[in-house]
Amino acid sequence: MHFTTAIKPPDHIPGLKRYFLFQNNRLLTIESGSNISVPMADDIADIPVKLISFHYLGRLDGTYCFFGEMDPAAEIPRNMALHGLRRLYGALNEKLYALAGRAMHILDWDATYQMCSKCGNRLHEKENELLAKHCPICNQSYYLNPSPAVIVAVIKDDSILLAHANRFSGMFYSVIAGFVEPGEDLEACVKREVKEETNIDVKNVRYFGSQPWPYSHSLMIGFTAEYAGGSIKVDGEENSDAAWFKADSLPEQIPGELSIARKLIDWFIEQNIMRLPSSTIKS
């Protein structure tokens, strides 16, 4: 599935239309049995849906995608439901989920940047620039920028470093992650975050991949790194535990398959799979 973004929709829309509509930061979905999807225009054509805002998102293959914010008091149509994006993680098609995150990010940015922080005048959307606003009085410009964050699989021999953050429920463990600070390059951020969270030093930091992450409007930039020294020590403020895990003894709860965190863990498993009996690999 290929997505093409644009500032404005064409004057004539020859294809299908899909609507990503939010109410109180929850996405309107259409549900049929266990199948959850994002409504097409025909699904809500005969239903009065009150909108506070409405925007063009872009085209997903032959489908034109729009998004907007529903009136907080609007009633939800029958056979539809509202869900937070965390609830929909893994339930929606991967591409639709990514577009829903993009839409929510833009809506939040649009609501936040209404007035110029320099002179206080109302901001206007830039006609020829995507996701940009400007102040007609002082000419200050504002752009939608995701917050960069690093996420890293630290490897020591045949083990991976995983941590249980205080915000996690149950016995959920994941790889180390954190936001980039001003004036810091990505590799330095990897080393700092691992050191701060686990007291471990790393070396040979290598780029792995990236993923937009809607919950904190961030761009997750994945890396792998090798153990360079130190013993695990958590401060108790961010993480309650951290440990080295082998591919055949991973925690019962790890990140879902859509996340880059899981892709890093799966990469680690693939590197070690030849050493293990197939019955010991967790799915």
LODREN-653149 format. One record per atom (N, C-alpha, C, O): atom name; x, y, z. Coordinates in steps of 0.1 Angstrom, whole numbers, m for minus. Layout:
residues N
site  X  Y  Z
CA  X  Y  Z
...
***
This chain:
residues 283
site  X  Y  Z
N  8  m12  0
CA  0  0  0
C  9  12  0
O  18  14  8
N  6  22  m9
CA  15  33  m11
C  7  46  m7
O  m5  48  m12
N  13  54  1
CA  6  67  6
C  13  79  0
O  25  80  0
N  5  88  m6
CA  10  100  m12
C  4  112  m4
O  m9  113  m4
N  12  121  2
CA  6  132  9
C  5  144  m1
O  12  145  m11
N  m3  154  3
CA  m5  166  m5
C  m12  177  4
O  m17  174  14
N  m10  189  m1
CA  m16  200  7
C  m31  201  6
O  m38  203  16
N  m36  199  m6
CA  m50  200  m9
C  m55  188  m17
O  m47  183  m25
N  m67  184  m16
CA  m73  173  m24
C  m75  178  m38
O  m77  191  m40
N  m77  170  m48
CA  m80  174  m61
C  m94  180  m62
O  m103  176  m53
N  m97  188  m71
CA  m111  194  m72
C  m121  183  m74
O  m132  184  m69
N  m117  174  m82
CA  m126  162  m85
C  m120  150  m79
O  m109  146  m83
N  m127  143  m70
CA  m122  130  m64
C  m128  118  m71
O  m140  115  m69
N  m120  111  m79
CA  m126  100  m87
C  m127  87  m79
O  m134  78  m83
N  m120  86  m68
CA  m119  73  m61
C  m127  73  m48
O  m135  82  m46
N  m124  63  m40
CA  m130  62  m27
C  m125  72  m17
O  m114  77  m19
N  m132  74  m6
CA  m128  83  4
C  m129  76  18
O  m138  69  20
N  m118  78  26
CA  m118  72  39
C  m117  84  49
O  m109  93  47
N  m124  83  61
CA  m124  93  71
C  m118  88  84
O  m122  79  90
N  m107  95  88
CA  m101  93  101
C  m107  104  111
O  m102  115  110
N  m117  101  118
CA  m124  110  127
C  m121  108  141
O  m122  96  146
N  m118  118  149
CA  m114  117  163
C  m124  124  172
O  m130  135  168
N  m127  119  183
CA  m135  125  194
C  m128  123  207
O  m126  112  212
N  m123  134  213
CA  m116  134  225
C  m104  124  224
O  m101  116  233
N  m96  126  213
CA  m84  118  210
C  m87  103  208
O  m77  95  209
N  m99  99  205
CA  m102  85  202
C  m107  84  188
O  m115  93  183
N  m103  74  181
CA  m106  73  167
C  m119  65  165
O  m122  55  171
N  m127  71  156
CA  m140  64  152
C  m136  52  143
O  m130  54  133
N  m141  41  147
CA  m139  28  139
C  m152  21  136
O  m162  23  143
N  m151  14  125
CA  m163  6  121
C  m159  m9  124
O  m148  m13  121
N  m168  m16  130
CA  m165  m30  135
C  m175  m40  130
O  m187  m38  131
N  m169  m51  125
CA  m177  m62  121
C  m171  m75  126
O  m161  m80  121
N  m177  m80  136
CA  m171  m92  143
C  m158  m88  149
O  m157  m78  157
N  m147  m95  146
CA  m134  m92  151
C  m126  m82  143
O  m115  m78  146
N  m132  m78  131
CA  m125  m70  122
C  m128  m55  125
O  m140  m51  127
N  m117  m47  127
CA  m118  m33  130
C  m112  m25  119
O  m100  m28  115
N  m119  m15  114
CA  m113  m7  103
C  m117  8  105
O  m124  11  114
N  m112  16  96
CA  m115  30  96
C  m126  33  85
O  m125  28  74
N  m137  40  89
CA  m148  42  80
C  m145  48  67
O  m137  57  65
N  m152  42  56
CA  m152  49  43
C  m163  59  43
O  m172  59  52
N  m163  68  33
CA  m173  78  32
C  m187  72  32
O  m197  78  37
N  m189  61  24
CA  m202  55  23
C  m207  50  37
O  m219  49  39
N  m198  47  46
CA  m202  41  59
C  m209  52  68
O  m218  48  76
N  m206  65  65
CA  m212  75  73
C  m220  85  65
O  m224  96  70
N  m223  82  53
CA  m229  91  43
C  m243  95  48
O  m247  107  46
N  m250  86  54
CA  m264  89  59
C  m265  92  74
O  m276  91  79
N  m254  94  80
CA  m253  96  94
C  m249  110  97
O  m239  115  92
N  m256  118  106
CA  m252  132  109
C  m240  132  118
O  m241  129  130
N  m228  135  113
CA  m216  135  121
C  m212  150  122
O  m208  156  112
N  m212  155  134
CA  m208  169  136
C  m193  170  137
O  m187  164  146
N  m187  179  129
CA  m173  181  128
C  m169  194  133
O  m175  204  129
N  m158  195  141
CA  m152  208  145
C  m141  212  134
O  m140  224  132
N  m134  202  129
CA  m124  205  119
C  m124  193  109
O  m128  182  112
N  m119  196  97
CA  m118  186  86
C  m107  190  77
O  m106  201  72
N  m98  180  74
CA  m86  182  66
C  m84  171  57
O  m89  160  58
N  m75  174  47
CA  m71  164  37
C  m58  157  42
O  m49  165  46
N  m57  144  42
CA  m45  137  47
C  m36  133  35
O  m24  134  36
N  m42  128  25
CA  m35  123  13
C  m42  111  7
O  m53  108  10
N  m35  104  m2
CA  m41  93  m9
C  m33  80  m6
O  m21  79  m8
N  m41  70  m2
CA  m36  57  1
C  m40  48  m11
O  m51  44  m12
N  m30  45  m20
CA  m33  38  m33
C  m44  46  m40
O  m42  58  m43
N  m56  40  m42
CA  m67  48  m49
C  m77  54  m40
O  m87  59  m45
N  m74  54  m27
CA  m84  59  m17
C  m79  73  m12
O  m68  74  m7
N  m88  83  m12
CA  m85  96  m7
C  m88  97  7
O  m100  94  11
N  m79  101  15
CA  m80  100  30
C  m82  115  36
O  m75  124  32
N  m92  116  45
CA  m94  128  52
C  m94  126  67
O  m96  114  71
N  m93  136  74
CA  m93  135  89
C  m99  147  95
O  m99  158  89
N  m104  145  107
CA  m110  157  114
C  m113  153  128
O  m111  142  133
N  m119  164  135
CA  m122  162  149
C  m138  164  150
O  m144  173  145
N  m144  154  157
CA  m158  154  159
C  m162  162  171
O  m154  164  180
N  m174  168  171
CA  m179  175  182
C  m179  165  194
O  m183  154  193
N  m174  170  206
CA  m173  161  218
C  m186  155  222
O  m187  145  229
N  m197  162  219
CA  m211  158  223
C  m218  150  212
O  m229  145  214
N  m211  148  201
CA  m218  141  190
C  m220  126  193
O  m211  120  200
N  m231  120  190
CA  m234  106  192
C  m227  98  182
O  m225  101  171
N  m223  86  187
CA  m215  77  179
C  m225  68  171
O  m234  62  177
N  m224  67  158
CA  m233  58  150
C  m233  44  155
O  m223  39  160
N  m244  37  153
CA  m245  23  156
C  m235  15  147
O  m232  19  136
N  m230  4  153
CA  m220  m5  147
C  m206  2  146
O  m197  m4  139
N  m205  14  152
CA  m192  20  153
C  m188  22  167
O  m196  21  176
N  m175  25  169
CA  m170  27  183
C  m158  37  183
O  m152  39  172
N  m155  42  194
CA  m143  51  196
C  m132  43  204
O  m135  37  214
N  m120  44  199
CA  m109  37  206
C  m97  46  206
O  m94  53  196
N  m89  46  217
CA  m76  52  217
C  m67  44  208
O  m69  32  206
N  m57  51  203
CA  m48  44  194
C  m40  33  200
O  m36  23  194
N  m37  34  213
CA  m31  23  220
C  m39  10  220
O  m34  m1  218
N  m52  12  221
CA  m62  1  221
C  m62  m6  207
O  m64  m18  206
N  m60  2  197
CA  m60  m3  183
C  m47  m8  178
O  m46  m13  167
N  m37  m7  186
CA  m23  m12  183
C  m24  m27  180
O  m27  m35  189
N  m21  m31  168
CA  m22  m45  164
C  m35  m49  159
O  m36  m60  153
N  m46  m41  161
CA  m59  m45  157
C  m62  m39  143
O  m69  m45  135
N  m57  m27  140
CA  m58  m21  127
C  m48  m25  117
O  m37  m29  121
N  m51  m25  104
CA  m41  m27  94
C  m29  m17  97
O  m31  m6  101
N  m17  m22  95
CA  m5  m14  98
C  m5  0  91
O  m1  9  98
N  m8  0  79
CA  m8  13  72
C  m19  22  77
O  m16  34  79
N  m31  17  79
CA  m41  25  85
C  m38  30  99
O  m41  42  102
N  m31  22  106
CA  m27  26  120
C  m17  38  119
O  m18  47  127
N  m8  37  110
CA  2  47  108
C  m4  60  104
O  0  71  109
N  m14  60  95
CA  m21  72  91
C  m29  78  102
O  m31  90  103
N  m35  69  110
CA  m43  74  122
C  m34  81  131
O  m38  92  136
N  m22  76  133
CA  m12  83  142
C  m8  97  136
O  m7  106  143
N  m6  97  123
CA  m3  109  116
C  m14  120  117
O  m12  131  120
N  m26  115  116
CA  m38  124  117
C  m39  130  131
O  m41  142  132
N  m38  121  141
CA  m39  126  155
C  m28  136  158
O  m30  146  165
N  m16  134  153
CA  m4  143  155
C  m8  156  149
O  m5  167  156
N  m13  157  137
CA  m16  169  130
C  m27  177  138
O  m26  189  140
N  m37  169  142
CA  m48  176  149
C  m44  182  162
O  m48  193  166
N  m35  175  169
CA  m30  180  182
C  m21  193  179
O  m22  203  187
N  m13  192  169
CA  m5  204  165
C  m13  216  161
O  m10  227  165
N  m24  213  153
CA  m32  224  149
C  m39  230  160
O  m41  243  161
N  m44  222  170
CA  m51  228  182
C  m41  236  191
O  m45  246  197
N  m29  231  191
CA  m19  238  200
C  m13  251  194
O  m12  261  201
N  m11  251  181
CA  m5  263  175
C  m16  271  168
O  m18  271  156
N  m24  278  176
CA  m34  287  171
C  m30  302  171
O  m34  309  162
N  m22  305  181
CA  m17  319  182
C  m2  320  181
O  5  310  185
N  3  331  176
CA  17  333  175
C  23  335  189
O  19  344  196
N  33  327  193
CA  40  329  206
C  48  341  207
O  53  345  218
N  51  347  195
CA  60  359  195
C  52  372  197
O  56  381  204
N  41  373  189
CA  33  386  190
C  19  384  194
O  12  394  197
N  14  372  195
CA  0  369  200
C  m10  369  189
O  m22  368  193
N  m7  372  177
CA  m17  372  166
C  m21  358  162
O  m14  349  164
N  m33  357  156
CA  m38  344  152
C  m29  339  140
O  m27  347  131
N  m26  326  140
CA  m18  321  129
C  m27  317  117
O  m38  313  119
N  m21  317  106
CA  m27  312  93
C  m19  301  87
O  m7  300  89
N  m26  292  81
CA  m19  281  74
C  m12  286  62
O  m18  294  54
N  0  281  59
CA  7  285  47
C  1  278  35
O  m1  266  35
N  m2  285  25
CA  m10  280  14
C  m1  270  6
O  m7  260  1
N  11  272  4
CA  20  264  m5
C  29  255  3
O  39  249  m3
N  28  253  16
CA  36  245  24
C  28  235  32
O  18  239  38
N  33  223  32
CA  25  212  40
C  29  213  55
O  41  214  58
N  19  213  63
CA  20  213  78
C  29  225  82
O  38  223  90
N  25  237  79
CA  32  249  82
C  22  260  85
O  11  261  78
N  25  268  95
CA  17  280  97
C  26  292  98
O  38  291  100
N  20  304  96
CA  27  316  97
C  19  327  103
O  7  327  103
N  26  337  109
CA  19  349  115
C  20  360  105
O  31  364  101
N  8  365  100
CA  8  376  90
C  13  390  96
O  16  399  88
N  15  391  109
CA  19  403  115
C  34  404  116
O  41  413  112
N  40  393  123
CA  55  394  125
C  62  384  116
O  74  383  116
N  55  377  107
CA  60  367  97
C  68  355  103
O  76  349  97
N  65  352  116
CA  71  341  122
C  64  328  117
O  52  328  115
N  72  318  114
CA  67  305  109
C  68  294  119
O  76  294  127
N  58  285  118
CA  57  273  127
C  55  261  119
O  47  260  110
N  63  250  122
CA  62  238  115
C  59  226  124
O  63  226  136
N  53  216  119
CA  50  204  127
C  63  195  126
O  67  191  116
N  69  194  138
CA  81  186  139
C  80  175  150
O  77  178  161
N  82  163  146
CA  81  152  156
C  94  153  165
O  104  158  161
N  92  148  177
CA  104  148  187
C  112  135  184
O  107  124  185
N  125  137  181
CA  133  125  179
C  136  117  192
O  140  123  202
N  135  104  191
CA  139  95  202
C  146  83  197
O  144  79  186
N  156  79  205
CA  163  67  201
C  158  54  208
O  152  56  219
N  160  43  202
CA  156  30  208
C  166  20  204
O  170  20  192
N  171  12  214
CA  183  4  211
C  183  m10  217
O  179  m12  228
N  188  m19  209
CA  190  m33  213
C  205  m34  217
O  213  m34  208
N  207  m35  230
CA  221  m37  235
C  224  m52  236
O  217  m59  243
N  235  m56  229
CA  238  m71  229
C  251  m73  236
O  261  m66  235
N  251  m84  245
CA  262  m89  252
C  263  m104  249
O  256  m112  255
N  273  m107  241
CA  275  m121  237
C  261  m126  231
O  258  m122  220
N  254  m136  237
CA  242  m141  231
C  230  m136  239
O  219  m143  240
N  231  m124  246
CA  220  m119  254
C  216  m105  250
O  225  m98  244
N  204  m101  252
CA  199  m87  249
C  195  m81  262
O  190  m87  272
N  197  m68  263
CA  194  m60  275
C  180  m55  274
O  176  m48  265
N  171  m59  284
CA  157  m55  284
C  154  m49  298
O  160  m53  308
N  145  m39  298
CA  142  m33  311
C  127  m32  313
O  119  m32  303
N  123  m32  326
CA  109  m30  329
C  107  m16  335
O  112  m13  346
N  100  m8  327
CA  98  6  331
C  87  7  342
O  78  m2  342
N  87  17  350
CA  77  18  360
C  63  20  354
O  53  17  360
N  63  26  342
CA  50  28  336
C  44  15  330
O  32  15  326
N  52  5  328
CA  47  m8  323
C  39  m15  333
O  41  m15  345
N  29  m23  328
CA  21  m31  337
C  26  m46  336
O  33  m49  327
N  22  m53  346
CA  26  m67  346
C  41  m69  346
O  49  m62  352
N  46  m79  338
CA  60  m82  337
C  65  m79  323
O  72  m87  317
N  60  m68  318
CA  64  m63  304
C  78  m58  304
O  82  m49  312
N  86  m62  294
CA  100  m58  293
C  102  m53  278
O  96  m58  269
N  110  m43  277
CA  114  m38  263
C  128  m33  263
O  135  m33  273
N  132  m29  251
CA  146  m24  249
C  146  m9  254
O  136  m4  257
N  158  m4  256
CA  160  9  261
C  156  20  251
O  160  19  239
N  150  31  255
CA  146  42  246
C  146  55  254
O  145  55  266
N  148  66  247
CA  147  79  253
C  148  90  243
O  152  88  231
N  144  102  247
CA  144  114  238
C  158  120  236
O  166  120  246
N  160  125  224
CA  173  132  221
C  172  146  228
O  162  153  227
N  183  150  234
CA  184  163  240
C  190  173  230
O  197  169  221
N  188  186  233
CA  193  197  224
C  208  196  223
O  215  194  233
N  214  197  211
CA  228  197  209
C  234  183  209
O  247  182  209
N  226  172  210
CA  231  159  211
C  229  151  198
O  218  152  192
N  239  144  194
CA  237  135  182
C  231  122  186
O  231  119  198
N  226  115  176
CA  219  103  180
C  227  92  187
O  222  86  196
N  239  90  182
CA  248  80  188
C  251  84  203
O  252  75  212
N  253  97  205
CA  256  101  219
C  244  99  228
O  245  95  240
N  232  101  222
CA  219  99  230
C  218  84  233
O  214  81  245
N  221  75  224
CA  221  61  227
C  229  57  239
O  225  51  248
N  242  62  239
CA  251  59  250
C  246  65  263
O  247  59  273
N  241  77  262
CA  236  84  275
C  224  77  281
O  224  74  293
N  214  74  272
CA  202  68  277
C  205  54  283
O  200  51  294
N  213  46  277
CA  216  33  282
C  224  34  295
O  221  27  305
N  233  43  296
CA  241  45  308
C  232  50  320
O  232  45  331
N  223  60  317
CA  214  66  327
C  204  55  332
O  201  55  344
N  199  47  323
CA  188  38  327
C  193  25  333
O  186  19  341
N  205  21  329
CA  210  7  333
C  224  7  338
O  228  m3  343
N  232  18  337
CA  246  19  341
C  255  10  332
O  266  7  336
N  250  7  320
CA  258  m1  311
C  264  9  300
O  258  18  295
N  277  6  297
CA  284  13  286
C  283  5  273
O  283  m7  274
N  281  12  262
CA  280  5  249
C  290  11  239
O  295  22  241
N  292  3  229
CA  301  7  218
C  295  2  205
O  285  m6  205
N  301  5  193
CA  297  1  180
C  282  3  178
O  275  m6  174
N  278  15  180
CA  263  19  178
C  261  20  163
O  267  27  155
N  251  12  158
CA  248  11  144
C  233  14  142
O  224  9  150
N  230  21  131
CA  216  24  127
C  208  11  123
O  214  2  117
N  196  10  128
CA  188  m2  125
C  176  1  116
O  173  m6  106
N  168  12  120
CA  156  16  113
C  149  26  121
O  153  31  131
N  137  31  115
CA  130  41  122
C  115  38  121
O  110  30  113
N  107  45  130
CA  92  43  130
C  86  56  137
O  90  60  147
N  76  62  130
CA  68  72  137
C  60  66  148
O  55  55  147
N  60  74  159
CA  53  69  171
C  43  79  176
O  47  90  180
N  30  77  175
CA  20  87  177
C  18  91  191
O  13  102  194
N  21  83  201
CA  17  86  215
C  23  98  221
O  17  105  229
N  35  101  217
CA  42  113  222
C  47  121  210
O  56  129  212
N  41  119  199
CA  45  127  187
C  60  126  184
O  66  136  181
N  65  114  184
CA  79  112  183
C  83  104  171
O  74  97  165
N  95  105  167
CA  101  96  156
C  111  87  163
O  121  92  168
N  108  74  164
CA  117  65  170
C  128  60  160
O  125  56  149
N  140  62  164
CA  152  59  155
C  159  48  162
O  165  49  173
N  159  36  155
CA  164  24  161
C  179  21  159
O  184  25  148
N  185  16  169
CA  200  13  168
C  202  m1  174
O  194  m6  182
N  213  m7  171
CA  219  m18  178
C  232  m13  184
O  239  m4  179
N  236  m19  195
CA  249  m16  201
C  254  m28  209
O  247  m37  212
N  267  m28  211
CA  274  m38  218
C  278  m34  232
O  281  m23  235
N  277  m44  241
CA  281  m41  255
C  296  m38  256
O  304  m44  249
N  299  m27  263
CA  313  m23  265
C  318  m23  279
O  330  m22  282
N  309  m25  289
CA  313  m25  302
C  302  m21  312
O  292  m16  308
N  305  m24  325
CA  296  m20  335
C  286  m31  340
O  285  m41  333
N  280  m30  351
CA  271  m39  356
C  257  m32  358
O  257  m20  360
N  246  m39  356
CA  233  m33  356
C  230  m28  370
O  231  m34  380
N  225  m15  369
CA  220  m8  381
C  209  1  377
O  212  11  369
N  197  0  381
CA  186  9  378
C  184  18  390
O  186  15  401
N  179  30  386
CA  177  40  397
C  163  39  404
O  161  45  414
N  154  32  398
CA  141  30  404
C  131  41  400
O  119  39  403
N  136  52  394
CA  127  62  391
C  120  60  377
O  108  61  376
N  128  56  367
CA  123  53  354
C  121  38  352
O  110  34  347
N  130  30  356
CA  129  15  355
C  130  9  369
O  138  13  377
N  122  m2  370
CA  123  m9  383
C  132  m21  382
O  136  m27  392
N  135  m25  369
CA  143  m37  367
C  149  m37  353
O  144  m31  344
N  161  m43  352
CA  167  m46  339
C  175  m58  340
O  181  m61  351
N  177  m65  329
CA  184  m78  329
C  188  m82  315
O  183  m77  305
N  198  m91  315
CA  202  m97  302
C  193  m110  300
O  192  m118  308
N  188  m111  287
CA  179  m122  284
C  185  m129  271
O  189  m123  262
N  185  m143  272
CA  188  m150  260
C  176  m153  251
O  165  m151  256
N  178  m156  239
CA  167  m158  229
C  157  m168  233
O  145  m167  230
N  161  m178  241
CA  152  m189  245
C  146  m186  259
O  140  m195  265
N  149  m175  265
CA  144  m172  278
C  139  m157  280
O  141  m151  290
N  132  m153  269
CA  127  m139  269
C  116  m138  279
O  109  m148  283
N  113  m125  284
CA  101  m123  293
C  88  m127  286
O  87  m128  274
N  78  m131  294
CA  65  m135  289
C  58  m123  281
O  51  m126  271
N  61  m111  285
CA  55  m99  279
C  65  m90  272
O  74  m85  279
N  65  m89  259
CA  74  m81  252
C  65  m73  242
O  54  m75  240
N  71  m62  235
CA  64  m53  227
C  57  m61  215
O  61  m72  211
N  46  m55  210
CA  38  m61  199
C  45  m60  186
O  55  m53  184
N  40  m68  176
CA  48  m70  164
C  49  m57  155
O  58  m57  147
N  40  m48  156
CA  41  m36  148
C  52  m26  152
O  57  m18  144
N  57  m27  164
CA  66  m18  170
C  81  m20  166
O  84  m32  163
N  88  m10  165
CA  102  m11  162
C  110  m18  174
O  120  m24  172
N  104  m17  186
CA  110  m24  197
C  110  m39  195
O  119  m46  197
N  98  m44  190
CA  97  m58  187
C  106  m62  175
O  112  m73  175
N  107  m53  165
CA  116  m56  154
C  130  m58  158
O  138  m66  153
N  135  m50  168
CA  148  m51  173
C  150  m64  181
O  160  m71  180
N  140  m68  189
CA  140  m81  196
C  140  m92  186
O  147  m102  188
N  132  m92  176
CA  131  m102  166
C  144  m103  159
O  149  m114  155
N  151  m92  156
CA  164  m92  149
C  174  m100  158
O  182  m108  153
N  173  m97  171
CA  182  m104  181
C  180  m119  181
O  189  m127  181
N  167  m123  180
CA  164  m137  180
C  169  m144  167
O  175  m154  168
N  168  m137  156
CA  173  m142  143
C  188  m144  143
O  193  m153  137
N  195  m135  150
CA  209  m136  151
C  214  m148  159
O  225  m154  158
N  205  m153  168
CA  208  m164  177
C  200  m177  174
O  202  m187  181
N  192  m177  164
CA  183  m188  162
C  190  m201  159
O  185  m212  162
N  201  m200  152
CA  208  m212  148
C  214  m219  160
O  217  m231  159
N  215  m213  171
CA  221  m219  183
C  210  m226  192
O  213  m234  201
N  197  m224  188
CA  186  m228  197
C  178  m239  191
O  176  m239  178
N  172  m248  199
CA  162  m257  194
C  149  m249  190
O  146  m240  198
N  142  m253  180
CA  131  m245  175
C  120  m244  185
O  112  m235  186
N  119  m254  194
CA  108  m254  204
C  110  m244  215
O  100  m242  223
N  122  m238  216
CA  124  m229  227
C  121  m214  223
O  122  m206  232
N  119  m211  210
CA  117  m198  205
C  103  m193  208
O  93  m200  205
N  101  m181  215
CA  88  m176  218
C  82  m170  206
O  90  m163  198
N  69  m171  204
CA  62  m165  193
C  58  m151  196
O  52  m144  188
***
